[in-house]
Each structure stands twice: as C-alpha cells, then as structure tokens.
Amino acid sequence: MGKPDPVDGEHSGGRSVMYHPRAPLRRTPHDRKIAGVCGGLAEHFALDPTLVRVGYALATVFTAFAGCLVYVILWLVIPERDD
C-alpha cells in the first residue's frame, strides 16, 4: 500500500500541491472543422486547437495516414458535448 494522494491545499514534501480537474473528454460543437475531435482534445488538455490540429496532421502524414483511421475511431468513441 502507499500514501494517499494529497488533496487541495495539503503539503507534500514541503510544497503546496494543488490539483486542477480537467474537463471531461468530449467533442466540441463550436470549435470543429470536421467532427470536433481535435477541438475536444485541445479543450481537455488545455492546449491551442490550432496546435493540436497541426500536430495531428503531421502525425497523420508521418504514420502513412494511420491518423485518419484513429480520427474516425475517436469520432465514434468520444461523445459530443451538450451545450
């Protein structure tokens, strides 16, 4: 067994530890180009959507377009956010 994780405001090793919960992974309806997958990933990880799209496009090209299949799978698996 181990020690429990510190909660907000608790000290861990002489430093204060704060955890910020992430937004749930959802496809975004307002920041989408095709299905909102990259926009949803950007919101979840607090990144710029343009950087996520460029990175995803480069990864798709350098993996012999396997990213297209991954995108379709993510499109089917990640639910759309209800606004």
ZITADA-V828475 format. One record per residue. RES is the residue in one letter. D_FIRST is the distance of its C-alpha to the first C-alpha in Angstrom with 2 decimals. Layout:
# ZITADA-V828475
RES | D_FIRST
RES | D_FIRST
This chain:
# ZITADA-V828475
M | 0.00
G | 3.76
K | 7.09
P | 9.14
D | 12.04
P | 15.23
V | 18.01
D | 21.71
G | 23.13
E | 20.07
H | 20.13
S | 17.69
G | 18.86
G | 22.34
R | 23.03
S | 23.15
V | 21.16
M | 22.88
Y | 21.93
H | 24.92
P | 24.54
R | 26.51
A | 29.31
P | 28.73
L | 30.10
R | 33.63
R | 36.99
T | 39.22
P | 42.67
H | 44.29
D | 43.18
R | 43.94
K | 46.24
I | 45.67
A | 42.84
G | 40.71
V | 37.82
C | 37.97
G | 38.63
G | 35.61
L | 33.38
A | 34.92
E | 34.23
H | 30.59
F | 29.92
A | 32.49
L | 34.86
D | 38.63
P | 39.73
T | 42.45
L | 40.08
V | 37.88
R | 41.07
V | 42.42
G | 39.19
Y | 39.02
A | 42.71
L | 42.30
A | 39.32
T | 41.43
V | 44.39
F | 42.48
T | 40.72
A | 44.05
F | 43.72
A | 40.52
G | 39.52
C | 42.12
L | 40.30
V | 36.95
Y | 38.74
V | 40.15
I | 36.80
L | 35.23
W | 38.33
L | 37.74
V | 33.96
I | 33.64
P | 35.27
E | 37.94
R | 37.34
D | 39.59
D | 41.49
